[in-house]
Amino acid sequence: MLVGREGLLADLAAESAPGGGVSVRVLSGLGGVGKTSVAVEFAHRGASRYGLVWQFNAEDPAALAAQVGQLACALGVAGRPGDLLTAVHARLAGMRERWLLVLDNVMDPAVVRQLVPSAGPGDVVITSQRADWPDGWMLPVPVLARAAAVDFLLAHAHDEDAEAAGRVADALGSLPLALAQGAAFLRKTGRPTARYLDLLSSERARVLGRVVGGGYGRAVAGAWSAAVDQARETPGALGLLRLLACCAPDAVPVRLLLPDGRKLPGGIDRDVARQLSVLTADRLALDEALIALSDFSLIGPVRAGMVSVHRLVQANTMDALDEASRDAWRTAAASLIVRALPDDPGIPGGWPRFAALLPHAEAVLPPWHVGMNHLAVFLFQSGSHHAARAAARRLLTACTWRYGAYHRGTLTVRYNLARFTGSAGDAMAARDMFAELVLICERIKGYEHTETLIARNQLASHTGEAGDAARARDMFAELLPVEERVQGPEHPSTLTTRHNLAYWTGLAGDVVAATEMLAALLPVRGRVLPAGDPETLTTAFVLARFIGEAGDAAMARDMLADLLPLRARIQGPEHPETLITRSELARFTGTAGDLFAAREMLAELLPVHERVAGPVHPAALTTRHNLAQFTGLTGDEAGAREMFVRLLPVRERVQGPEHPDTLSARRGLATWTDPPVRPRRVDESAD
């Protein structure tokens, strides 16, 4: 049963329209992707259009002479003098009816030059793992779409477990040959689909080594043997394939792992290093290896320095090695990935490299490796707070098992998990986690150790985020002189505490004092920290906000308008801090008098904020709050009331019934429920 190939069949039919000379198309793709099945189905569907349909098994050039002889007999030219193939071509050129030749599994381009006639009313369909054919001939054959793969499995399974079928399709990379094998197994054994998934995990080599019935005649594990044999003739190609097999399947940044002219890191197995050194010793060796692997469809097209490999090609490549060799290659891949990671995950310029390496580090590095902590911090710094929290949870479990609960590395991960939890929106949980961590740090490291002071800073911040602004202010006021004495008045951590003291002073009600403190801090941060540092941008943001809270909404609006493009450029247009800046810019645009513009800005921002931060993140809820308020201020009182009706229970559930943001939402609902006096401005912001 051929599924998911109607587009390919239509393309072949369009190319083979009557008239003209010989038409040649190449179905090119990975072994097992179903090229032959498409060609056979095309021949079957078009049989009535052709006077002759003939298929060559072109994998073995030595066997072609006998196949040409059989075609000559069918054409009635077998007994004529001279070269038999010439006679066949002459007969095909003179036919009135259209003919179709299928050259299946061509590995040697010379076979095509030999067999394809130069004239005649015919179509030639070639199937090949090679990808170096003329562009006008190429018709790439991809793996099946996931939905088609799932439907195919369910059609043969004895259950209707669509979730398990989807996971099987993912595990098999939607490769048709592997799907056919899986479908046959499910149909013949009656096992649940989930059980087959377990077998793929525990007995992969044995399961994939089974020969598929129903006319396929080969095992998945052997689908690429000829291609690998051809590619290995290029120095370094097999070593590159083994390195790629260790990584995640998609978008391997191969030039980050093997930069031109750079020696391999130490600690790599001697035999592995010998194979990889071929790729680094010569400036063109890596390019030639990539070309060889691409020519035989063992890798996907190279795009922007990224290489993709089908997961079953990876599995087959690793299964061909013994356990010691597999471990050696994985160790080498881990060393190359760690070397490629930037030193500081807090610098935005390194974020694209972190993003490119992340899936491959997760595939290769041990879960407790320090590189995994760097990647979790990158996720946090770049704004993926929920992903950062999930990564830190996995890392904490691994580090606790590997090193113990009070190891320095474990405590670092515990600190990060608490911080990421707060940034993901759960301030109360983060506060409690930091309260426990402060006690541990005080006991193990001392009351004035740098790490203890940092933990105290975070505890104070999350105490405020959990709703107690006055307590947070007092905790920072107590902490600041200690940090100034221990670390110095211009240490970055001390400056962070100064910023936080000003911030919570403002939220506790004294925005004038907060504005003065931030105005004094901003030039110091600008001088001490690198240009464009996110911490400096944060101080500028809070200063603008409190200037607005103190009564100068127009100045706040203008300052935020200047700040927004800086944040978008440095931190990214969808970074949480950038989105919060957009939200506050909208609020002060409205407070300065343009109510309709504020409402439109917030309406445009809200779906982005909910998608990036999550629909119940406090920052997204603040955007909802402000949109509701400006909806009422622009005349839609019923709309504002309905929005606050929906917002209030979410605030109560997420932040608690007595949190200041919840109280603000309750006041908003009261304002737009039969309001006695219509407000003319927004004097408060839930945050």
C-alpha positions as CSV (number, residue, x, y, z in Angstrom):
1,M,0.0,0.0,0.0
2,L,1.6,3.2,-1.2
3,V,0.6,6.2,0.9
4,G,1.6,9.9,0.9
5,R,3.2,9.9,-2.6
6,E,0.4,11.4,-4.7
7,G,2.5,14.6,-5.3
8,L,5.5,12.7,-6.5
9,L,3.3,10.6,-8.8
10,A,1.7,13.7,-10.2
11,D,5.1,15.3,-10.9
12,L,6.2,12.1,-12.7
13,A,3.1,12.1,-14.8
14,A,3.4,15.7,-15.7
15,E,6.9,15.3,-16.9
16,S,6.0,12.2,-19.0
17,A,3.3,14.0,-21.1
18,P,3.1,12.7,-24.7
19,G,5.3,14.3,-27.3
20,G,8.9,15.3,-27.5
21,G,11.9,13.1,-27.1
22,V,13.3,11.1,-24.2
23,S,12.3,12.4,-20.7
24,V,14.6,11.5,-17.8
25,R,13.7,11.8,-14.2
26,V,15.6,10.6,-11.1
27,L,13.9,9.7,-7.9
28,S,16.7,10.4,-5.5
29,G,16.8,9.9,-1.8
30,L,18.0,7.9,1.2
31,G,18.0,4.1,1.0
32,G,14.6,2.8,2.2
33,V,12.7,6.0,1.5
34,G,10.5,4.3,-1.1
35,K,12.0,5.3,-4.4
36,T,11.4,1.9,-6.1
37,S,7.8,1.8,-4.7
38,V,7.0,5.1,-6.3
39,A,8.6,4.1,-9.6
40,V,6.7,0.8,-9.7
41,E,3.4,2.5,-8.8
42,F,3.9,5.0,-11.5
43,A,4.5,2.2,-14.0
44,H,1.4,0.4,-12.8
45,R,-0.8,3.4,-13.1
46,G,0.5,4.4,-16.5
47,A,0.6,1.0,-18.1
48,S,-2.2,1.8,-20.5
49,R,-0.3,4.8,-21.8
50,Y,2.8,2.8,-22.8
51,G,3.4,0.2,-25.4
52,L,6.4,-1.1,-23.4
53,V,7.3,-1.0,-19.7
54,W,10.7,-2.4,-18.7
55,Q,12.5,-2.4,-15.4
56,F,16.3,-2.9,-15.0
57,N,17.9,-3.8,-11.7
58,A,20.8,-1.4,-12.2
59,E,22.6,-1.9,-8.9
60,D,25.0,-4.5,-10.3
61,P,26.5,-3.4,-13.7
62,A,27.8,-6.9,-14.3
63,A,24.2,-8.3,-14.5
64,L,23.0,-5.7,-17.1
65,A,24.1,-7.6,-20.2
66,A,21.6,-10.4,-19.4
67,Q,18.9,-7.9,-18.8
68,V,19.6,-6.1,-22.1
69,G,19.3,-9.5,-23.8
70,Q,15.9,-10.1,-22.3
71,L,14.7,-6.6,-23.5
72,A,16.1,-7.4,-26.9
73,C,14.0,-10.6,-27.1
74,A,10.9,-8.7,-26.0
75,L,11.5,-6.1,-28.8
76,G,12.3,-8.8,-31.4
77,V,15.8,-7.7,-32.1
78,A,17.8,-10.4,-30.3
79,G,18.9,-12.2,-33.5
80,R,20.2,-9.2,-35.4
81,P,23.9,-8.7,-36.2
82,G,25.9,-6.1,-34.4
83,D,25.8,-4.7,-30.9
84,L,22.7,-5.8,-29.0
85,L,22.3,-2.5,-27.0
86,T,22.6,-0.5,-30.2
87,A,19.8,-2.6,-31.7
88,V,17.6,-2.1,-28.7
89,H,18.1,1.7,-28.8
90,A,17.3,1.8,-32.5
91,R,14.1,-0.2,-32.0
92,L,13.0,2.1,-29.1
93,A,13.8,5.2,-31.2
94,G,11.6,3.9,-34.0
95,M,8.6,3.0,-31.9
96,R,5.3,4.9,-32.4
97,E,4.0,4.0,-29.0
98,R,5.5,5.6,-25.9
99,W,7.7,3.4,-23.8
100,L,8.9,3.5,-20.2
101,L,12.3,2.3,-18.8
102,V,12.8,2.1,-15.1
103,L,16.5,1.9,-14.0
104,D,16.3,0.8,-10.4
105,N,18.9,1.6,-7.7
106,V,21.6,3.1,-9.9
107,M,24.9,3.6,-8.1
108,D,27.2,4.1,-11.1
109,P,26.3,7.0,-13.4
110,A,28.0,5.1,-16.3
111,V,25.0,2.8,-16.3
112,V,22.7,5.6,-17.2
113,R,25.0,6.7,-20.1
114,Q,25.0,3.1,-21.3
115,L,21.3,2.3,-21.0
116,V,19.3,5.5,-21.7
117,P,18.5,5.9,-25.4
118,S,19.2,9.3,-27.0
119,A,16.0,9.3,-29.0
120,G,12.5,8.0,-29.1
121,P,9.1,8.6,-27.6
122,G,10.0,7.4,-24.1
123,D,10.3,8.1,-20.4
124,V,13.2,7.0,-18.2
125,V,12.7,6.9,-14.5
126,I,15.8,6.3,-12.4
127,T,15.9,5.5,-8.7
128,S,19.2,6.2,-7.0
129,Q,20.7,7.0,-3.6
130,R,23.1,9.3,-5.4
131,A,22.2,13.0,-5.4
132,D,24.7,14.3,-8.0
133,W,22.4,14.1,-11.0
134,P,21.7,17.1,-13.3
135,D,19.2,19.5,-11.7
136,G,16.7,19.1,-14.4
137,W,16.4,15.4,-13.7
138,M,16.2,15.4,-10.0
139,L,13.0,14.6,-8.1
140,P,13.9,14.3,-4.4
141,V,12.0,11.6,-2.5
142,P,11.5,12.7,1.2
143,V,10.5,10.5,4.1
144,L,6.7,10.3,4.7
145,A,4.8,13.1,6.4
146,R,4.3,12.2,10.0
147,A,0.5,12.0,9.6
148,A,0.7,9.7,6.7
149,A,3.2,7.5,8.6
150,V,0.9,7.3,11.6
151,D,-2.1,6.4,9.4
152,F,-0.1,3.7,7.7
153,L,0.9,2.1,11.0
154,L,-2.6,2.3,12.4
155,A,-4.0,0.6,9.3
156,H,-2.0,-2.5,10.1
157,A,-2.0,-2.5,13.9
158,H,-4.5,-4.4,16.0
159,D,-5.1,-1.5,18.3
160,E,-5.9,2.2,17.7
161,D,-3.1,3.7,19.9
162,A,-2.4,6.8,17.8
163,E,0.0,8.2,20.4
164,A,2.1,5.1,20.3
165,A,1.9,5.0,16.5
166,G,3.2,8.5,16.4
167,R,6.1,7.7,18.7
168,V,6.9,4.6,16.5
169,A,6.9,6.9,13.4
170,D,9.2,9.3,15.1
171,A,11.6,6.5,16.2
172,L,11.7,5.2,12.7
173,G,12.1,8.7,11.2
174,S,9.0,8.1,9.0
175,L,11.2,6.0,6.7
176,P,8.9,3.9,4.5
177,L,11.0,0.7,4.5
178,A,11.1,0.8,8.3
179,L,7.4,1.6,8.5
180,A,6.6,-1.3,6.3
181,Q,8.7,-3.6,8.6
182,G,6.9,-2.2,11.7
183,A,3.5,-2.6,10.1
184,A,4.2,-6.2,9.1
185,F,5.4,-6.9,12.6
186,L,2.2,-5.4,14.1
187,R,-0.1,-7.2,11.7
188,K,1.5,-10.6,12.0
189,T,2.1,-10.7,15.8
190,G,-0.9,-8.8,17.1
191,R,1.3,-7.1,19.6
192,P,0.3,-3.6,20.9
193,T,1.9,-0.8,19.1
194,A,3.5,0.4,22.4
195,R,5.2,-3.0,22.8
196,Y,6.8,-2.6,19.4
197,L,8.1,0.8,20.5
198,D,9.7,-0.9,23.5
199,L,11.3,-3.5,21.3
200,L,12.8,-0.7,19.1
201,S,14.3,0.8,22.2
202,S,15.7,-2.4,23.7
203,E,16.4,-4.6,20.6
204,R,16.9,-2.1,17.8
205,A,19.6,-3.9,15.9
206,R,17.8,-7.2,16.0
207,V,14.5,-5.7,15.0
208,L,15.9,-3.6,12.2
209,G,17.9,-6.5,10.9
210,R,14.7,-8.5,10.0
211,V,14.0,-8.8,6.3
212,V,10.8,-7.1,5.3
213,G,8.3,-9.3,3.4
214,G,5.8,-8.2,0.8
215,G,8.3,-7.7,-2.0
216,Y,10.7,-5.5,-0.2
217,G,13.3,-8.3,0.2
218,R,15.8,-6.6,2.4
219,A,16.3,-5.5,6.0
220,V,16.3,-1.9,7.1
221,A,19.7,-2.3,8.5
222,G,21.1,-3.2,5.1
223,A,19.5,-0.4,3.1
224,W,22.6,1.8,3.0
225,S,25.4,-0.8,2.7
226,A,26.2,0.0,-0.9
227,A,26.1,3.8,-0.3
228,V,28.4,3.5,2.7
229,D,30.8,1.4,0.7
230,Q,30.9,4.0,-2.1
231,A,31.3,7.0,0.3
232,R,34.1,5.4,2.3
233,E,36.3,5.7,-0.7
234,T,36.6,9.4,0.1
235,P,39.1,10.0,2.9
236,G,37.4,11.0,6.1
237,A,33.8,10.4,4.9
238,L,33.2,7.4,7.1
239,G,34.7,9.1,10.1
240,L,32.5,12.1,9.5
241,L,29.4,9.9,9.3
242,R,30.3,8.2,12.6
243,L,30.7,11.6,14.2
244,L,27.3,12.8,12.9
245,A,25.8,9.5,14.1
246,C,26.6,10.5,17.6
247,C,24.7,13.8,17.4
248,A,21.0,14.6,17.2
249,P,19.6,13.9,13.7
250,D,18.8,17.4,12.6
251,A,20.9,20.5,11.9
252,V,24.3,19.4,13.1
253,P,26.7,22.5,12.9
254,V,29.5,20.5,11.5
255,R,31.9,23.4,11.0
256,L,31.5,24.4,14.6
257,L,32.6,20.9,15.6
258,L,35.4,20.7,13.1
259,P,36.6,24.3,12.3
260,D,39.2,24.7,9.6
261,G,42.8,24.2,10.7
262,R,42.1,23.7,14.4
263,K,43.7,20.7,16.2
264,L,41.5,18.2,17.9
265,P,41.0,18.5,21.7
266,G,42.9,16.1,23.9
267,G,41.6,12.9,25.4
268,I,40.2,11.5,22.1
269,D,40.7,7.8,21.4
270,R,43.8,7.3,19.1
271,D,41.9,5.5,16.3
272,V,39.0,8.0,16.4
273,A,41.5,10.9,16.4
274,R,43.3,9.4,13.3
275,Q,40.0,9.3,11.4
276,L,38.9,12.8,12.4
277,S,42.4,14.3,11.8
278,V,41.9,13.6,8.1
279,L,39.1,16.1,8.2
280,T,41.0,18.9,9.9
281,A,44.5,18.5,8.4
282,D,43.4,19.6,4.9
283,R,41.2,22.6,4.3
284,L,39.2,20.8,1.6
285,A,38.9,17.4,3.3
286,L,35.7,18.2,5.2
287,D,34.1,19.6,2.1
288,E,35.0,16.5,0.1
289,A,33.6,14.2,2.8
290,L,30.4,16.2,3.0
291,I,30.1,16.0,-0.8
292,A,30.6,12.2,-0.7
293,L,28.0,11.7,2.0
294,S,25.6,14.0,0.2
295,D,26.1,12.4,-3.2
296,F,24.9,9.0,-1.8
297,S,22.0,10.6,0.3
298,L,23.6,9.5,3.6
299,I,23.1,13.1,4.8
300,G,20.6,15.7,3.8
301,P,21.5,18.9,1.9
302,V,23.9,21.1,3.7
303,R,22.2,24.4,4.6
304,A,23.9,27.3,6.3
305,G,26.6,25.0,7.6
306,M,24.0,22.6,9.1
307,V,23.8,18.9,8.2
308,S,20.9,16.5,8.9
309,V,21.2,12.7,9.1
310,H,18.3,10.3,9.2
311,R,18.0,8.7,12.7
312,L,18.1,5.2,11.3
313,V,21.3,5.9,9.3
314,Q,22.7,7.1,12.6
315,A,21.5,3.9,14.4
316,N,22.9,1.6,11.6
317,T,26.2,3.4,11.6
318,M,26.6,3.0,15.4
319,D,25.3,-0.6,15.4
320,A,28.1,-1.5,13.0
321,L,30.7,-0.7,15.7
322,D,31.5,-2.6,18.8
323,E,30.6,-1.1,22.2
324,A,34.1,0.2,22.9
325,S,34.2,2.0,19.5
326,R,30.8,3.5,20.1
327,D,31.8,4.9,23.4
328,A,35.0,6.3,21.9
329,W,33.1,8.1,19.2
330,R,30.6,9.5,21.6
331,T,33.4,10.7,23.9
332,A,35.0,12.4,20.9
333,A,31.7,14.1,19.9
334,A,31.2,15.3,23.5
335,S,34.7,16.8,23.5
336,L,34.1,18.6,20.2
337,I,30.7,20.0,21.4
338,V,32.1,21.2,24.7
339,R,34.9,22.9,22.9
340,A,32.5,24.7,20.6
341,L,30.3,26.1,23.4
342,P,30.8,29.8,24.1
343,D,32.4,30.6,27.5
344,D,29.6,32.9,28.8
345,P,25.9,32.0,28.3
346,G,25.0,35.5,29.4
347,I,26.5,37.2,26.3
348,P,23.8,37.5,23.6
349,G,26.3,37.3,20.8
350,G,26.9,33.6,21.7
351,W,23.3,32.6,21.8
352,P,23.0,31.4,18.2
353,R,25.9,29.1,18.8
354,F,24.4,27.8,22.0
355,A,21.1,27.2,20.2
356,A,22.8,25.3,17.4
357,L,24.7,23.0,19.8
358,L,21.9,22.5,22.3
359,P,20.2,19.4,20.8
360,H,23.5,17.7,20.1
361,A,24.8,18.3,23.6
362,E,21.6,16.8,25.0
363,A,22.2,13.7,22.8
364,V,25.9,13.2,23.7
365,L,26.8,14.8,27.0
366,P,26.3,13.0,30.3
367,P,23.3,14.6,32.1
368,W,25.5,15.9,35.0
369,H,28.1,17.5,32.7
370,V,28.9,21.2,33.4
371,G,28.2,21.9,29.7
372,M,24.5,21.1,30.4
373,N,24.4,23.7,33.1
374,H,25.8,26.3,30.6
375,L,23.0,25.3,28.2
376,A,20.3,25.7,30.9
377,V,21.7,29.1,31.7
378,F,21.6,30.0,28.0
379,L,18.0,29.0,27.8
380,F,17.2,31.3,30.8
381,Q,19.3,34.2,29.6
382,S,17.8,34.1,26.1
383,G,14.2,34.1,27.5
384,S,13.2,30.4,27.4
385,H,12.4,30.3,31.1
386,H,10.1,27.2,31.1
387,A,12.7,25.2,29.0
388,A,15.4,26.4,31.4
389,R,13.5,25.2,34.4
390,A,12.9,21.8,32.9
391,A,16.6,21.5,31.9
392,A,17.6,22.5,35.5
393,R,15.3,19.9,37.0
394,R,16.9,17.1,35.0
395,L,20.3,18.4,35.7
396,L,19.7,18.6,39.5
397,T,18.5,15.0,39.6
398,A,21.6,13.9,37.7
399,C,24.0,15.9,39.8
400,T,22.5,14.9,43.1
401,W,22.9,11.2,42.1
402,R,26.4,11.7,40.7
403,Y,27.9,14.1,43.2
404,G,25.6,14.3,46.2
405,A,23.2,17.0,47.5
406,Y,25.8,19.4,48.9
407,H,28.5,19.2,46.2
408,R,29.3,22.7,44.9
409,G,28.1,21.8,41.4
410,T,24.9,20.5,42.7
411,L,24.3,23.6,44.8
412,T,24.9,25.8,41.7
413,V,22.3,23.8,39.8
414,R,19.9,24.1,42.7
415,Y,20.4,27.9,42.7
416,N,19.7,28.0,39.0
417,L,16.6,25.9,39.3
418,A,15.2,28.2,42.0
419,R,15.9,31.3,39.8
420,F,14.4,29.7,36.7
421,T,11.3,28.7,38.6
422,G,10.7,32.3,39.6
423,S,11.3,33.5,36.1
424,A,8.8,30.9,34.8
425,G,6.1,32.6,37.0
426,D,6.1,30.6,40.3
427,A,7.5,33.2,42.6
428,M,6.3,31.5,45.8
429,A,7.9,28.2,45.0
430,A,11.1,30.1,44.1
431,R,11.0,32.0,47.3
432,D,10.8,28.8,49.3
433,M,13.6,27.2,47.4
434,F,15.9,30.1,48.0
435,A,15.0,30.2,51.7
436,E,16.2,26.6,52.0
437,L,19.3,27.3,49.9
438,V,20.3,30.3,52.0
439,L,20.3,28.1,55.1
440,I,22.5,25.5,53.4
441,C,24.9,28.1,52.1
442,E,25.2,29.8,55.5
443,R,26.0,26.4,57.1
444,I,28.4,25.2,54.5
445,K,30.1,28.3,53.1
446,G,29.5,31.0,55.8
447,Y,27.3,34.0,56.3
448,E,29.4,36.4,54.1
449,H,30.5,34.0,51.4
450,T,29.8,35.4,47.9
451,E,27.4,32.5,47.1
452,T,25.5,33.1,50.3
453,L,25.1,36.7,49.5
454,I,23.9,35.9,46.0
455,A,21.3,33.5,47.4
456,R,20.1,36.1,49.9
457,N,19.7,38.6,47.0
458,Q,17.5,36.1,45.2
459,L,15.5,35.3,48.3
460,A,14.7,39.0,48.8
461,S,13.7,39.4,45.1
462,H,11.4,36.5,45.2
463,T,9.9,37.5,48.5
464,G,8.9,40.7,46.7
465,E,7.6,38.8,43.6
466,A,5.5,36.6,45.9
467,G,3.7,39.8,47.1
468,D,5.6,41.3,50.0
469,A,7.3,44.4,48.5
470,A,8.0,46.0,51.9
471,R,9.7,42.9,53.2
472,A,11.8,42.6,50.1
473,R,12.9,46.3,50.4
474,D,14.0,45.7,54.0
475,M,15.9,42.6,53.1
476,F,17.8,44.4,50.4
477,A,18.5,47.4,52.8
478,E,20.0,44.9,55.2
479,L,22.0,43.1,52.5
480,L,23.5,46.1,50.7
481,P,26.1,47.3,53.3
482,V,27.3,43.7,53.8
483,E,28.0,43.4,50.0
484,E,29.6,46.8,49.8
485,R,32.0,45.8,52.6
486,V,32.7,42.3,51.4
487,Q,32.7,42.8,47.6
488,G,33.2,46.5,47.1
489,P,30.7,49.2,46.2
490,E,31.0,48.7,42.4
491,H,31.1,44.9,42.2
492,P,28.4,43.8,39.8
493,S,26.6,41.9,42.5
494,T,26.6,44.9,44.7
495,L,25.2,47.0,41.9
496,T,22.5,44.4,41.4
497,T,21.5,44.7,45.1
498,R,21.4,48.5,44.7
499,H,19.1,48.1,41.8
500,N,16.8,45.7,43.6
501,L,16.7,47.9,46.7
502,A,15.5,50.8,44.5
503,Y,13.0,48.6,42.6
504,W,11.3,47.3,45.8
505,T,11.5,50.7,47.4
506,G,9.4,51.9,44.5
507,L,7.0,49.0,44.6
508,A,6.6,49.5,48.3
509,G,5.2,52.9,47.6
510,D,8.1,55.5,47.5
511,V,8.6,56.0,43.8
512,V,10.3,59.3,44.3
513,A,13.1,57.8,46.3
514,A,13.3,54.9,43.9
515,T,13.7,57.2,41.0
516,E,16.5,59.1,42.7
517,M,18.3,55.8,43.6
518,L,18.0,54.5,40.0
519,A,19.1,57.8,38.4
520,A,22.3,57.6,40.6
521,L,22.8,53.9,39.7
522,L,22.4,54.0,36.0
523,P,25.6,55.9,35.0
524,V,27.6,53.6,37.4
525,R,26.2,50.5,35.7
526,G,26.9,52.0,32.3
527,R,30.5,52.6,33.3
528,V,31.2,49.3,35.1
529,L,29.4,46.9,32.9
530,P,29.9,46.3,29.1
531,A,28.1,48.5,26.7
532,G,24.5,47.3,26.1
533,D,24.6,44.9,29.1
534,P,21.1,43.6,29.9
535,E,21.5,44.7,33.6
536,T,22.1,48.3,32.5
537,L,19.0,48.1,30.3
538,T,17.0,46.8,33.2
539,T,17.9,49.8,35.3
540,A,17.0,52.1,32.5
541,F,13.7,50.3,32.1
542,V,12.8,50.5,35.8
543,L,13.9,54.2,36.0
544,A,11.5,55.0,33.1
545,R,8.7,53.1,34.8
546,F,9.1,54.9,38.1
547,I,9.3,58.3,36.4
548,G,6.0,57.5,34.9
549,E,4.6,56.3,38.2
550,A,5.8,59.6,39.8
551,G,3.6,61.5,37.3
552,D,5.6,62.1,34.1
553,A,3.9,59.6,31.8
554,A,5.1,61.4,28.6
555,M,8.8,61.2,29.7
556,A,8.3,57.5,30.7
557,R,6.8,56.8,27.3
558,D,9.7,58.5,25.4
559,M,12.3,56.7,27.5
560,L,10.7,53.3,26.9
561,A,10.3,54.1,23.2
562,D,14.1,54.7,23.0
563,L,14.8,51.6,25.1
564,L,12.6,49.1,23.2
565,P,14.8,48.9,20.0
566,L,17.9,48.4,22.1
567,R,16.3,45.5,23.9
568,A,15.0,44.0,20.7
569,R,18.4,44.2,19.1
570,I,20.5,43.0,22.0
571,Q,18.1,40.5,23.7
572,G,15.8,39.6,20.9
573,P,12.3,40.8,19.8
574,E,10.5,38.1,21.8
575,H,12.8,38.0,24.9
576,P,10.6,38.3,28.1
577,E,12.3,41.6,29.0
578,T,11.6,43.0,25.5
579,L,7.9,42.0,25.8
580,I,7.6,43.6,29.3
581,T,9.1,46.8,27.8
582,R,6.5,46.8,25.0
583,S,3.8,46.3,27.6
584,E,4.9,49.3,29.7
585,L,5.4,51.4,26.6
586,A,1.8,50.8,25.7
587,R,0.6,51.6,29.3
588,F,2.4,54.9,29.4
589,T,1.4,55.7,25.9
590,G,-2.2,55.5,27.2
591,T,-1.5,57.3,30.5
592,A,0.1,60.1,28.5
593,G,-3.2,60.5,26.7
594,D,-3.4,58.2,23.6
595,L,-5.9,55.6,25.0
596,F,-6.7,54.1,21.6
597,A,-3.1,53.6,20.6
598,A,-2.4,51.9,24.0
599,R,-5.3,49.5,23.6
600,E,-4.2,48.5,20.1
601,M,-0.6,48.1,21.2
602,L,-1.7,45.8,24.0
603,A,-4.1,43.8,21.9
604,E,-1.2,43.2,19.4
605,L,1.2,42.2,22.2
606,L,-1.0,39.9,24.3
607,P,-1.0,36.8,22.0
608,V,2.8,37.1,21.6
609,H,3.2,37.4,25.4
610,E,1.0,34.5,26.1
611,R,2.7,32.3,23.5
612,V,6.3,33.1,24.7
613,A,5.8,33.3,28.5
614,G,2.7,31.2,28.8
615,P,-0.9,32.3,29.3
616,V,-0.7,32.3,33.1
617,H,2.7,33.9,33.5
618,P,2.4,37.0,35.7
619,A,3.9,39.2,33.0
620,A,1.4,38.0,30.4
621,L,-1.4,38.5,33.0
622,T,-0.2,42.1,33.5
623,T,-0.6,42.7,29.8
624,R,-4.1,41.2,30.0
625,H,-4.8,43.5,33.0
626,N,-3.7,46.6,31.1
627,L,-5.6,45.7,28.0
628,A,-8.7,45.3,30.0
629,Q,-8.2,48.7,31.6
630,F,-7.7,50.5,28.3
631,T,-10.6,48.6,26.8
632,G,-12.8,50.3,29.4
633,L,-11.1,53.7,29.1
634,T,-11.8,53.7,25.4
635,G,-15.5,53.2,26.0
636,D,-16.1,49.5,26.1
637,E,-17.1,49.1,29.8
638,A,-18.8,45.8,29.3
639,G,-15.8,44.4,27.5
640,A,-13.5,45.6,30.2
641,R,-15.7,44.1,32.9
642,E,-15.8,40.7,31.1
643,M,-12.0,40.7,30.7
644,F,-11.5,41.3,34.4
645,V,-14.1,38.7,35.3
646,R,-11.9,36.1,33.4
647,L,-8.6,37.5,34.7
648,L,-9.4,37.7,38.4
649,P,-9.7,33.9,39.1
650,V,-6.5,33.3,37.2
651,R,-4.7,35.8,39.4
652,E,-6.1,34.3,42.5
653,R,-5.1,30.8,41.5
654,V,-1.6,31.6,40.2
655,Q,-0.5,34.4,42.5
656,G,-2.8,34.0,45.5
657,P,-5.9,35.9,46.7
658,E,-3.9,38.6,48.6
659,H,-1.1,39.2,46.1
660,P,-0.9,42.9,45.1
661,D,-1.6,42.0,41.4
662,T,-4.7,40.0,42.5
663,L,-5.9,43.0,44.5
664,S,-5.3,45.2,41.5
665,A,-7.4,42.9,39.3
666,R,-10.2,43.0,41.9
667,R,-10.1,46.8,41.9
668,G,-10.3,46.7,38.1
669,L,-13.3,44.5,38.1
670,A,-15.0,46.8,40.7
671,T,-14.2,49.9,38.6
672,W,-15.9,48.6,35.5
673,T,-18.9,47.0,37.3
674,D,-21.4,49.9,37.3
675,P,-18.6,52.4,37.7
676,P,-19.7,55.5,39.7
677,V,-16.9,57.6,38.3
678,R,-15.2,56.8,35.0
679,P,-11.4,56.9,35.4
680,R,-9.4,59.0,32.9
681,R,-6.0,57.4,33.3
682,V,-4.2,54.3,34.5
683,D,-2.6,55.0,37.8
684,E,-1.4,51.6,38.6
685,S,0.1,48.6,36.9
686,A,-0.2,45.0,38.0
687,D,3.4,43.6,37.7
